[in-house]
Amino acid sequence: MPAHEFRFVVTDVKLTKAQEEKIGQAVAQAGALALAEITPPNAVSVQIGRNRWWRGIPAPEILKQLEAFASERAGEA
């Protein structure tokens, strides 16, 4: 299964933890948006560590649990 990793490096500037999180979130959102046309509709983005994100299709049993959770939270259970 192919895997691709993209990096974004910032140097020569001090960032607070909040700024790091905000930038990390923005980079992840931009990556997910850029991949939107080429990833299936059931692909999801998940933070897996500090400034690390994964985008892909979860295993079927996890996807079903996620769909059930989302339906419940949306008041559709």
PyMOL commands that set and color helices and strands:
alter all, ss='L'
color gray80, all
select helices_A, chain A and resi 17-35+60-73
alter helices_A, ss='H'
color red, helices_A
select strands_A, chain A and resi 44-49+52-56
alter strands_A, ss='S'
color yellow, strands_A
deselect
rebuild
show_as cartoon
